[in-house]
Amino acid sequence: MKKPKVIVILGQTATGKSDLAVKIAGKIGGEIISADSRQVYKGLDIGTGKITKKQMMGTPHHLLNVISPKNKFSVEKYQKLTISAMAEIVSRGKIPIICGGTGFYIDAVTKGLKFPSVPLDKKLRRKLAQKSATVLFRILIKLDKNRAKNIDPKNKVRLIRAIEIAKALGKVPHLVLGVLSYKFIKIGLYLPPEKLKEKVEKRVKKMFKTGLLKEIEKLKKSGVSENRLRELGFEYFHPTPEKVITETIKYAKRQMTWFKRDKDIKWFDASKKIYFKKTLYY
C-alpha cells in the first residue's frame, strides 16, 4: 500500500514559505500545517510574521493560535497534534503541507522521533528559568556535550528541557526513530546573504509600522510576564529595529545550520522565480 504524501516547505525566515505553501495548496488541494514554535501561541502575530486570513486565500491552516503564551508548548505536543492533523487532512482526500522554519518540530514529525519519558520538574524549571540562555547552555555542556552540539543555544525552553532530561537520566538519550506512515517531500527555501538582509530589514520595518510595540504591551497587560516574554523571543523584550534585524539574521543562520544536516531536502533560491512541476510532489 502506497504511503500518503506530505509536502514540507521549510527553510530560513523571510523567504516566502507561507506564500509558496498557499500557492501549492491551491493547485493540488492541500491544507497547511504550521511548523513554527512561536506561531502556536495566541496573540503573537506581528512579531512572529504570522500569516493573515487574507494571505491564507481560503486555504485551511492548522497549528496556529493553539495555546496562550502564558503556557508552555512542547515539541512532543506539536508532534501529536500534527500527526492527528495529517490523518484528518488525508481522510478528506486532501494533501497535508507542513510549512515553517522550526527544524526540531519538522524533524519530530518527518523523522518519527520518539522522546524520552521524563516528567516535568517544576522546582528545577523555576530555578533554571531565572538564568540566561548563555548560562543554561554552559550547564548543558557540562551535563551532556553531545546534546549541546545539537541544540539552539538561544532557546531557553529547549535548554531547560534538555537539562531536565539530562539530570533525570544522566544524559539526554539519542532520540529513537519510529516507523513513518507518510512519504515526506521536502522543499527548502533560502536567500543569498545580502538579499536575506534586505528582506529581513523590510519585514522588521513593517512589523514596527503595523504595531509590534502595541502587541507587546497587550501581551504584558494580559498577564504574560517579562520572563516569559524573554523565552518567547528577542523581539518581545524591549525591541528596537536594529536589534530585531540583527537577531533575525542570526536566527536565519542557525536555521540553515540545522536544515543542512538533512540530505532529503531539495533546495531553491527564493530570490528566483520557482516553477514546481507536478512530478516534484507526486
BAFI-3210 file (N, C-alpha, C; in Angstrom, 3 decimals, decimal comma, padded with zeros to 6 digits):
// residues 282
n [1|2|3|4|5|6|7|8|9|10|11|12|13|14|15|16|17|18|19|20|21|22|23|24|25|26|27|28|29|30|31|32|33|34|35|36|37|38|39|40|41|42|43|44|45|46|47|48|49|50|51|52|53|54|55|56|57|58|59|60|61|62|63|64|65|66|67|68|69|70|71|72|73|74|75|76|77|78|79|80|81|82|83|84|85|86|87|88|89|90|91|92|93|94|95|96|97|98|99|100|101|102|103|104|105|106|107|108|109|110|111|112|113|114|115|116|117|118|119|120|121|122|123|124|125|126|127|128|129|130|131|132|133|134|135|136|137|138|139|140|141|142|143|144|145|146|147|148|149|150|151|152|153|154|155|156|157|158|159|160|161|162|163|164|165|166|167|168|169|170|171|172|173|174|175|176|177|178|179|180|181|182|183|184|185|186|187|188|189|190|191|192|193|194|195|196|197|198|199|200|201|202|203|204|205|206|207|208|209|210|211|212|213|214|215|216|217|218|219|220|221|222|223|224|225|226|227|228|229|230|231|232|233|234|235|236|237|238|239|240|241|242|243|244|245|246|247|248|249|250|251|252|253|254|255|256|257|258|259|260|261|262|263|264|265|266|267|268|269|270|271|272|273|274|275|276|277|278|279|280|281|282]
n.u [000,844|000,601|002,221|000,675|001,361|003,196|003,837|006,599|007,468|010,160|012,846|014,811|013,862|011,729|011,739|009,560|008,003|005,360|003,747|004,396|003,490|000,724|000,173|000,865|-000,909|-003,333|-003,165|-003,024|-004,943|-004,493|-003,932|-002,658|-000,183|001,164|004,614|005,956|007,476|006,641|004,389|002,337|001,283|-001,274|-001,952|000,646|001,370|002,211|004,943|005,879|005,481|003,138|000,877|-001,852|-005,493|-006,347|-004,078|-004,080|-005,898|-008,227|-007,325|-007,261|-005,675|-003,614|-002,564|-001,991|-002,240|-002,803|-002,480|-002,338|000,126|000,981|001,264|003,223|004,463|005,202|007,578|006,824|004,057|003,448|004,161|002,276|-000,189|000,185|000,481|-002,083|-003,504|-002,550|-003,566|-006,284|-006,555|-005,764|-007,777|-009,870|-009,300|-007,458|-004,212|-001,618|000,354|003,177|004,507|007,093|009,714|010,880|013,137|013,378|010,741|009,848|011,550|010,710|008,274|008,672|010,763|009,927|010,491|011,002|010,438|012,198|010,703|010,261|009,200|007,909|009,860|009,005|010,144|012,879|012,660|011,679|013,874|015,847|014,713|015,325|017,814|020,097|020,094|022,679|024,005|022,502|023,152|025,831|025,583|024,321|026,321|028,189|026,727|025,952|027,681|027,244|024,481|024,457|025,707|023,778|021,630|019,658|021,383|020,205|017,658|015,741|013,659|014,021|016,581|016,227|014,539|016,241|018,262|016,764|016,037|018,604|019,528|017,750|018,144|020,845|022,069|021,101|019,253|019,762|017,482|014,919|014,064|010,918|008,514|007,607|004,574|004,034|005,061|007,451|008,016|010,448|010,888|013,152|013,724|015,895|017,867|020,341|022,939|022,974|020,515|018,837|019,263|018,216|015,517|014,818|015,214|013,245|010,956|011,077|010,855|008,255|006,945|007,253|005,924|003,326|002,483|004,020|005,041|002,709|001,472|003,159|002,770|000,104|000,261|001,686|-000,158|-002,097|-001,129|001,171|004,309|007,467|009,618|008,621|008,167|010,767|011,546|009,953|011,017|013,408|012,297|010,273|011,086|011,861|012,273|014,178|014,387|016,944|018,072|016,277|016,562|019,270|019,222|017,379|018,662|020,780|019,317|018,319|020,650|021,194|019,029|019,651|021,958|020,890|019,071|020,746|021,790|020,044|019,749|017,678|016,362|015,306|016,727|015,957|016,591|015,102|014,987|014,705|012,433|010,322|009,445|007,242|006,994|004,475|005,474|007,254|005,992|004,500]
n.v [-001,200|002,172|004,892|007,832|011,062|013,835|017,218|019,228|022,412|024,277|026,125|029,194|032,089|034,675|034,014|033,521|031,238|030,706|031,964|030,449|027,939|028,350|028,838|026,366|024,709|025,609|024,664|021,882|020,986|021,201|021,334|023,383|022,919|024,514|024,888|026,243|027,289|029,432|030,511|028,971|030,153|032,221|035,604|036,342|037,681|039,806|040,005|037,456|037,141|035,980|034,386|036,076|036,117|037,028|036,545|033,795|033,045|031,487|028,927|026,169|026,307|024,809|024,288|026,886|029,529|027,956|027,848|029,703|032,268|032,298|029,764|026,688|025,016|021,994|020,138|017,522|017,710|019,180|017,346|015,290|016,628|017,388|014,953|013,992|015,980|015,588|013,032|013,572|015,421|013,876|011,960|013,348|013,430|015,300|016,994|017,082|019,889|020,739|023,588|025,765|027,075|025,885|023,684|021,484|020,814|020,015|017,838|016,150|015,229|014,374|012,581|010,812|010,942|009,631|010,512|010,799|009,598|011,668|013,141|016,473|018,738|020,885|022,485|022,536|023,710|026,282|027,330|027,216|028,895|031,440|031,929|033,014|032,322|031,828|030,975|028,677|027,130|026,606|025,036|022,799|021,876|020,901|018,818|017,224|016,970|016,129|016,543|019,286|020,062|019,870|021,690|024,648|027,298|029,579|029,138|029,089|027,508|024,941|024,404|024,281|022,058|020,073|020,057|019,264|016,643|015,512|015,662|013,946|011,492|011,181|011,705|013,185|011,032|009,426|010,332|008,207|006,683|006,273|004,189|005,453|006,743|008,118|009,558|011,914|014,901|017,142|020,571|023,124|026,549|029,265|032,299|034,329|035,870|038,843|039,453|038,245|039,845|042,297|041,579|040,890|043,339|044,906|043,491|043,759|046,543|046,844|045,371|047,007|049,259|048,337|047,802|046,382|047,103|047,780|045,310|043,912|045,313|044,715|041,971|042,006|043,310|041,378|039,610|038,164|037,423|039,252|037,571|035,369|036,530|036,941|034,303|033,671|035,018|037,269|039,631|040,277|041,574|044,594|045,664|046,964|048,254|047,789|045,838|043,723|043,147|042,314|040,047|038,456|037,802|036,319|034,217|033,123|032,081|030,075|028,452|027,459|026,021|023,933|022,734|021,953|019,527|017,650|015,559|015,028|017,214|019,308|022,045|025,529|028,716|031,418|033,921|033,772|033,072|030,392|027,357|024,788|021,540|019,071|016,559|016,889|016,830|014,535]
n.w [000,000|-000,932|000,649|001,998|000,622|001,893|001,715|002,553|003,354|004,014|005,686|005,757|007,713|006,474|003,759|002,201|002,602|003,504|001,559|-000,699|000,121|000,247|-002,457|-003,651|-002,285|-003,289|-005,896|-005,725|-003,978|-001,152|002,456|005,033|007,539|010,200|011,082|013,211|016,097|017,634|016,525|017,347|019,503|020,845|020,018|019,426|016,835|014,949|015,637|015,064|012,420|011,538|009,312|007,716|007,633|005,158|003,575|003,613|001,727|001,730|002,188|004,349|007,536|009,994|013,426|014,267|016,622|018,963|021,745|024,867|025,389|027,974|028,795|028,429|025,514|024,079|022,004|021,796|022,109|019,857|017,855|018,285|017,778|015,134|013,755|014,133|012,733|010,113|009,511|009,585|007,471|005,248|005,333|004,299|001,706|000,960|000,651|002,973|003,881|005,351|006,818|007,640|009,841|012,044|012,841|014,642|015,254|012,713|012,201|014,260|013,352|010,625|010,823|012,642|015,446|018,711|021,978|025,150|028,155|030,558|033,471|034,182|036,075|038,229|040,241|039,579|037,060|037,660|038,955|036,929|035,057|035,847|034,949|032,342|028,758|027,924|030,264|030,818|028,612|029,105|031,378|030,285|028,560|030,392|031,473|029,267|026,526|023,886|023,391|023,620|021,306|019,396|019,692|019,851|021,070|022,053|022,728|025,360|026,369|025,223|026,125|028,889|029,081|028,045|029,990|032,175|031,401|031,162|033,798|035,006|033,716|033,520|031,113|027,977|026,112|022,880|020,372|019,374|016,250|014,782|012,998|009,890|008,592|006,346|003,168|002,942|001,236|000,837|000,545|000,357|001,152|000,569|000,921|-000,688|001,303|001,208|000,037|001,837|004,077|003,157|002,818|005,450|006,789|005,567|006,375|009,181|009,550|008,684|010,674|012,962|012,063|011,744|014,306|016,358|018,913|020,286|020,301|022,017|024,411|024,846|025,329|027,720|029,393|029,460|031,206|030,676|031,712|031,997|032,065|030,734|028,266|027,433|026,997|024,833|022,673|021,158|020,040|021,699|023,948|025,045|022,281|019,493|016,176|015,036|016,703|016,394|013,664|013,559|015,293|013,984|011,583|012,624|013,647|011,279|010,200|012,047|011,554|008,970|009,546|011,012|009,152|007,045|007,672|006,853|004,265|002,566|001,684|-000,943|-002,327|-003,014|-004,438|-003,103|-004,162|-006,804|-009,503|-008,917|-010,339|-009,962|-010,875|-011,369|-010,904|-008,874|-006,445|-006,484]
ca.u [000,000|001,411|002,090|000,211|002,443|003,108|004,830|007,156|008,142|010,940|013,963|015,062|012,821|011,601|011,997|008,308|007,500|003,895|003,170|004,563|002,613|-000,647|000,091|000,862|-002,162|-004,396|-003,027|-003,136|-005,954|-003,799|-004,184|-001,351|000,083|002,288|005,722|006,635|007,359|006,032|003,081|001,307|000,761|-002,267|-001,528|001,979|001,062|003,115|006,327|006,278|005,184|002,064|000,062|-003,160|-006,631|-006,335|-002,974|-004,410|-006,697|-009,216|-006,700|-007,285|-004,394|-003,659|-001,491|-001,799|-003,080|-003,233|-002,361|-001,988|001,562|001,274|001,525|004,311|004,056|006,371|007,717|006,020|002,667|003,367|004,203|000,992|-001,243|000,450|000,149|-003,548|-003,961|-002,237|-004,528|-007,589|-006,486|-005,729|-009,086|-010,778|-008,818|-006,598|-002,780|-001,031|001,551|003,800|005,226|007,663|011,165|011,373|013,695|013,111|009,344|009,755|012,213|009,894|007,203|009,136|011,708|009,282|011,266|010,359|011,087|012,319|009,598|010,762|008,192|008,340|010,359|008,628|011,101|014,082|012,321|011,601|015,255|016,539|014,074|015,932|019,137|020,131|020,326|024,127|024,314|021,855|023,934|027,046|025,169|024,063|027,620|028,779|025,919|025,898|028,300|026,635|023,195|024,766|026,123|022,604|020,529|019,733|021,897|019,451|016,285|015,695|012,689|014,638|017,740|015,717|014,050|017,404|018,907|015,831|016,184|019,967|019,620|016,929|018,641|022,302|022,377|019,953|019,424|019,510|016,065|014,674|013,236|009,795|008,102|006,886|003,371|003,870|006,238|007,637|008,748|010,932|011,291|013,821|013,923|016,962|018,203|021,729|023,071|022,584|019,076|018,189|019,333|017,247|014,169|014,621|015,087|011,921|009,952|011,149|010,280|006,800|006,492|007,145|004,915|001,977|002,067|004,720|005,135|001,361|001,247|003,912|002,071|-001,131|000,661|002,041|-001,389|-002,876|-000,540|002,370|005,430|008,645|010,427|008,013|008,396|012,154|011,573|009,229|011,797|014,078|011,501|009,244|011,663|012,463|012,835|014,489|014,523|018,313|018,269|015,451|017,198|020,490|018,886|016,674|019,675|021,477|018,388|018,275|021,878|021,027|018,078|020,350|022,864|020,056|018,496|021,790|022,091|019,043|020,084|016,462|015,762|015,640|016,831|015,672|016,879|013,803|015,044|014,411|011,089|010,374|008,382|007,149|006,294|003,659|006,281|008,034|005,296|003,709]
ca.v [000,000|003,388|005,840|009,166|012,033|015,097|018,198|020,021|023,619|024,714|026,998|030,400|033,077|035,748|033,523|033,353|029,855|030,699|032,306|029,293|026,872|028,689|028,644|024,927|024,163|025,943|023,869|020,426|020,644|020,947|022,099|023,725|022,724|025,366|024,287|027,380|027,088|030,581|030,823|028,192|030,969|033,253|036,973|036,592|037,735|040,686|039,661|036,154|037,117|035,001|034,612|036,657|035,465|037,450|035,852|032,369|032,886|030,426|027,624|025,813|026,258|024,101|024,509|028,303|030,002|026,764|027,934|031,014|032,407|032,107|028,335|026,100|024,110|021,148|019,503|016,299|018,116|019,541|016,110|014,601|017,386|017,376|013,607|013,949|016,859|014,932|011,943|014,196|016,017|012,765|011,298|014,160|013,402|016,458|016,737|017,907|020,669|021,278|024,792|026,513|027,128|025,277|022,407|020,408|020,425|019,294|016,541|015,324|014,611|013,698|011,508|009,922|010,916|009,201|011,282|010,142|009,874|012,273|014,083|017,849|019,045|022,296|023,176|022,753|024,645|027,636|027,724|027,423|030,000|032,696|032,037|033,402|031,219|031,567|030,172|027,379|026,388|026,143|023,935|021,637|021,375|020,112|017,610|016,376|017,700|015,731|017,247|020,705|020,282|019,810|022,446|026,096|027,832|030,750|028,727|028,745|026,429|023,652|024,225|023,855|020,677|019,196|019,957|018,488|015,240|015,086|015,479|012,794|010,244|011,157|012,388|013,186|009,872|009,636|010,216|006,998|006,872|005,356|003,836|006,576|006,337|009,011|009,884|013,360|015,549|018,365|021,693|024,120|027,882|030,068|033,527|034,751|036,747|040,244|039,509|037,908|041,045|043,260|041,085|040,988|044,769|045,331|042,853|044,334|047,890|046,662|044,913|048,162|050,159|047,772|047,699|045,409|047,571|047,662|043,879|043,543|045,896|043,942|040,711|042,302|043,610|040,139|038,816|037,432|038,017|039,607|036,355|034,559|037,234|036,651|032,935|033,598|035,561|038,549|040,787|040,546|042,168|045,889|045,570|048,088|047,691|047,304|044,586|042,680|042,785|041,551|038,747|037,667|037,282|035,259|033,088|032,527|031,289|028,863|027,599|026,772|025,048|022,774|022,073|021,416|018,137|016,773|015,388|014,785|018,494|019,855|023,479|026,507|030,116|032,090|035,207|033,486|032,528|028,940|026,621|023,439|020,584|018,142|015,399|017,211|016,456|013,305]
ca.w [000,000|-001,028|001,753|001,601|000,501|002,631|001,256|003,646|002,866|005,169|005,348|006,534|007,921|005,472|002,399|001,469|002,738|003,621|000,252|-001,579|000,608|-000,164|-003,910|-003,935|-001,743|-004,235|-007,122|-005,534|-002,983|000,107|003,676|005,590|008,972|010,573|011,835|013,821|017,545|018,318|015,954|018,038|020,602|020,544|020,305|018,891|015,408|014,206|015,958|014,512|010,992|011,330|008,122|007,997|006,966|003,757|002,907|003,512|000,499|001,900|002,451|005,770|008,240|011,271|014,404|014,561|017,739|019,691|023,195|025,420|025,615|029,402|028,982|027,650|024,442|023,828|020,699|021,866|021,879|018,442|017,078|018,449|017,098|013,690|013,265|014,100|011,647|008,834|009,316|009,311|006,133|004,283|005,358|003,484|000,324|000,742|000,845|004,037|003,554|006,565|006,404|008,747|009,971|013,276|012,426|015,595|015,053|011,446|012,387|015,157|012,551|009,402|011,155|013,602|016,689|019,953|023,029|026,461|029,080|031,796|033,953|034,428|037,412|038,360|041,101|038,773|035,981|038,231|039,233|035,665|034,333|036,275|034,331|030,933|027,819|027,918|031,448|030,635|027,618|029,798|032,260|029,443|028,078|031,477|031,664|028,063|025,414|022,610|023,223|023,457|019,919|018,510|020,264|019,657|022,332|022,497|023,021|026,783|026,603|024,894|027,000|030,197|028,946|027,874|031,309|032,985|031,000|031,483|035,251|035,386|033,123|033,463|029,857|027,066|025,227|021,456|020,038|018,583|015,061|014,685|011,634|009,294|007,862|005,204|002,380|003,057|000,148|001,490|-000,311|001,188|000,584|001,179|000,213|-000,555|002,471|001,020|-000,232|003,098|004,914|002,611|003,109|006,897|007,123|005,095|007,227|010,528|009,476|008,586|011,986|013,851|011,490|011,900|015,706|017,203|020,299|020,869|020,520|023,221|025,563|025,034|025,950|029,112|030,115|029,595|032,283|030,265|032,447|031,204|031,970|029,678|027,016|027,059|026,479|023,567|021,563|021,335|019,661|022,702|025,151|024,719|020,932|018,609|014,823|014,802|017,446|015,782|012,394|013,867|015,869|012,973|010,665|013,375|013,716|009,934|010,056|012,860|010,836|007,890|010,170|011,369|007,983|006,159|008,050|006,236|002,851|001,790|001,297|-002,266|-002,055|-004,058|-004,142|-003,058|-004,871|-008,201|-009,718|-008,770|-011,018|-009,417|-011,718|-010,595|-010,540|-007,695|-005,210|-006,660]
c.u [000,883|001,152|001,562|001,389|002,143|004,206|005,304|007,911|008,843|012,038|014,032|013,836|012,861|011,886|010,715|007,719|005,972|003,218|003,245|003,625|001,170|-000,829|000,000|-000,442|-003,320|-004,366|-003,326|-004,210|-005,327|-004,300|-002,854|-001,290|001,314|003,332|006,574|006,394|006,755|004,661|001,969|000,636|-000,202|-001,690|-000,129|001,871|002,081|004,567|006,805|006,013|004,099|001,209|-001,318|-004,247|-006,640|-005,267|-003,237|-005,210|-007,637|-008,641|-006,729|-005,869|-004,581|-002,441|-001,061|-002,714|-003,662|-003,360|-002,005|-000,481|001,956|001,683|002,663|003,736|005,288|006,396|006,916|004,551|002,468|003,295|002,847|-000,118|-001,063|000,123|-001,369|-004,091|-003,706|-003,252|-005,900|-007,628|-006,536|-007,088|-010,117|-010,327|-007,945|-005,135|-002,233|000,224|002,075|004,672|005,774|009,169|011,723|011,824|013,365|011,678|009,205|010,395|011,361|008,825|007,765|010,111|011,171|010,030|010,418|011,130|011,145|011,183|010,161|009,738|008,770|008,774|010,143|009,627|012,368|013,815|012,265|013,006|016,000|015,997|014,686|017,277|019,034|020,370|021,805|024,525|023,726|022,647|025,210|026,736|024,975|025,368|028,267|028,045|025,994|026,413|027,644|025,320|023,435|025,163|024,929|021,390|020,729|020,174|021,152|018,019|016,191|014,777|013,327|015,854|017,299|015,242|015,221|018,132|018,073|015,981|017,556|020,126|018,850|017,541|020,162|022,827|021,114|020,133|019,204|018,029|015,870|013,789|012,135|009,488|007,247|005,716|003,146|005,173|006,358|008,513|009,143|011,475|011,886|014,002|015,043|017,138|019,698|021,819|022,580|021,080|018,284|018,149|018,316|015,823|013,850|014,410|013,707|010,826|009,918|010,552|008,761|006,218|006,282|006,047|003,501|001,610|002,741|004,740|003,780|001,039|001,941|003,214|000,789|-000,831|000,977|000,786|-002,249|-002,291|000,662|003,577|006,604|009,565|009,939|008,241|009,823|012,241|010,975|009,986|012,313|013,175|010,402|009,825|012,440|013,077|013,159|014,653|015,905|018,545|017,496|016,058|018,416|020,165|018,171|017,662|020,472|020,617|018,331|019,506|021,783|020,056|018,791|021,311|022,105|019,635|019,542|022,149|021,165|019,275|018,857|015,812|016,239|015,577|016,576|016,009|015,565|013,802|014,764|013,018|011,172|009,174|008,365|006,332|005,522|004,471|007,079|007,323|004,354|004,620]
c.v [001,255|004,308|007,178|010,137|013,307|016,011|018,995|021,200|024,253|025,675|028,226|031,286|034,110|035,302|033,269|031,957|029,812|030,986|031,117|028,155|027,110|028,456|027,160|024,289|024,415|025,093|022,388|020,011|020,301|021,773|022,250|023,519|023,550|024,583|025,421|027,339|028,276|030,941|029,957|029,042|032,052|034,631|037,322|036,600|038,538|040,253|038,345|036,057|036,131|035,373|035,146|035,882|035,783|036,693|034,358|032,055|031,688|029,048|027,322|025,731|025,606|024,468|025,975|028,655|028,858|026,997|029,356|031,101|032,297|030,666|027,853|025,140|023,308|020,593|018,200|016,596|018,475|018,296|015,398|015,300|017,364|016,024|013,457|014,781|016,227|013,835|012,498|014,758|014,927|012,081|012,048|014,206|014,584|016,089|017,655|018,621|021,263|022,451|025,532|026,422|026,556|023,850|021,244|019,908|019,570|017,915|015,599|014,562|013,781|012,554|010,562|009,812|010,459|009,801|010,529|010,551|010,350|013,306|015,471|018,007|020,539|023,103|023,515|023,786|026,086|028,186|028,060|028,623|031,354|032,948|032,413|032,180|030,834|030,668|028,769|026,509|025,827|024,961|022,657|021,032|020,481|018,789|016,658|017,167|017,378|016,446|018,725|021,040|020,389|020,534|023,924|026,720|029,051|030,395|028,217|027,566|025,075|023,365|023,694|022,402|019,697|018,991|019,074|016,987|014,702|014,822|014,228|011,469|010,123|011,816|012,359|012,032|010,236|009,441|009,066|007,318|005,824|005,040|004,971|006,087|007,155|009,119|011,405|013,881|016,936|019,384|022,770|025,443|028,602|031,347|033,800|035,794|038,187|040,389|039,157|039,137|042,088|042,868|041,219|042,441|045,294|044,773|043,496|045,741|047,816|046,231|046,091|049,117|049,659|047,450|046,682|045,830|047,489|046,201|043,427|044,068|045,132|042,617|040,918|042,547|042,367|039,212|037,976|038,128|038,349|038,408|035,488|035,208|037,008|035,266|032,852|034,217|036,949|039,736|041,118|041,133|043,427|045,910|046,925|047,480|047,096|045,954|043,443|042,214|041,891|040,149|037,848|037,046|036,161|033,996|032,364|031,651|029,989|027,898|026,801|025,718|023,774|022,014|021,428|019,967|017,146|016,699|015,142|016,075|018,923|021,375|024,352|027,905|030,893|033,441|035,033|032,900|031,007|028,308|025,195|022,555|019,616|016,953|015,629|016,749|015,259|012,148]
c.w [000,000|000,155|001,236|001,567|001,289|002,114|002,470|003,038|004,066|004,723|006,220|006,680|006,797|004,037|001,600|001,524|002,747|002,292|-000,694|-001,179|000,158|-001,665|-004,267|-003,463|-002,699|-005,485|-006,917|-004,525|-001,649|001,266|004,402|007,100|009,316|011,355|012,383|015,323|018,293|017,755|016,529|019,121|020,115|020,882|019,850|017,371|014,606|014,400|015,396|013,011|010,635|010,111|008,516|007,247|005,476|002,979|002,741|002,250|000,565|002,170|003,949|006,352|009,602|012,129|014,530|015,733|018,562|021,188|023,637|025,634|027,084|029,675|028,093|026,604|024,023|022,410|020,652|021,560|020,410|017,570|017,104|017,666|015,578|013,069|013,141|012,941|010,283|008,519|008,931|007,890|005,049|004,199|004,515|002,021|-000,036|001,008|001,941|003,533|004,862|006,143|007,616|008,822|011,249|012,987|013,335|015,460|013,799|011,557|013,230|014,381|011,403|009,669|012,219|014,920|017,874|021,117|024,351|027,383|030,420|032,261|034,197|035,880|037,636|039,188|040,326|037,688|036,480|038,474|037,936|034,886|034,685|035,593|032,849|030,054|027,792|029,072|031,305|029,658|028,252|030,711|031,450|028,919|029,134|031,672|030,484|026,860|024,074|022,357|022,973|022,020|018,978|019,083|019,970|020,981|022,857|022,898|024,460|027,067|026,352|025,766|028,365|030,140|028,813|029,202|032,232|032,690|031,398|032,978|035,697|034,911|033,078|032,208|029,007|026,083|023,768|021,177|019,066|017,387|015,009|013,226|011,072|008,441|006,601|004,417|002,374|001,929|000,639|000,491|000,584|000,466|001,329|000,366|000,356|000,565|002,287|000,794|001,021|003,999|004,465|002,989|004,605|007,311|006,744|005,997|008,609|010,555|009,432|009,929|012,935|013,374|011,752|013,355|016,589|018,665|021,012|021,169|021,801|024,475|025,884|025,717|027,430|029,953|030,336|030,655|031,893|030,893|031,530|031,032|030,823|028,308|026,516|026,402|025,081|022,399|021,805|021,044|020,660|023,988|024,767|023,313|020,304|017,223|014,580|015,470|016,794|014,456|012,636|014,356|014,870|011,985|011,340|013,428|012,369|009,693|010,850|012,198|009,743|008,428|010,501|010,124|007,069|006,478|007,359|004,727|001,967|001,285|-000,091|-002,138|-003,278|-003,556|-004,227|-003,761|-006,363|-008,336|-009,723|-009,462|-010,474|-010,348|-010,835|-010,120|-009,268|-006,426|-005,398|-007,009]
res [m|k|k|p|k|v|i|v|i|l|g|q|t|a|t|g|k|s|d|l|a|v|k|i|a|g|k|i|g|g|e|i|i|s|a|d|s|r|q|v|y|k|g|l|d|i|g|t|g|k|i|t|k|k|q|m|m|g|t|p|h|h|l|l|n|v|i|s|p|k|n|k|f|s|v|e|k|y|q|k|l|t|i|s|a|m|a|e|i|v|s|r|g|k|i|p|i|i|c|g|g|t|g|f|y|i|d|a|v|t|k|g|l|k|f|p|s|v|p|l|d|k|k|l|r|r|k|l|a|q|k|s|a|t|v|l|f|r|i|l|i|k|l|d|k|n|r|a|k|n|i|d|p|k|n|k|v|r|l|i|r|a|i|e|i|a|k|a|l|g|k|v|p|h|l|v|l|g|v|l|s|y|k|f|i|k|i|g|l|y|l|p|p|e|k|l|k|e|k|v|e|k|r|v|k|k|m|f|k|t|g|l|l|k|e|i|e|k|l|k|k|s|g|v|s|e|n|r|l|r|e|l|g|f|e|y|f|h|p|t|p|e|k|v|i|t|e|t|i|k|y|a|k|r|q|m|t|w|f|k|r|d|k|d|i|k|w|f|d|a|s|k|k|i|y|f|k|k|t|l|y|y]
***
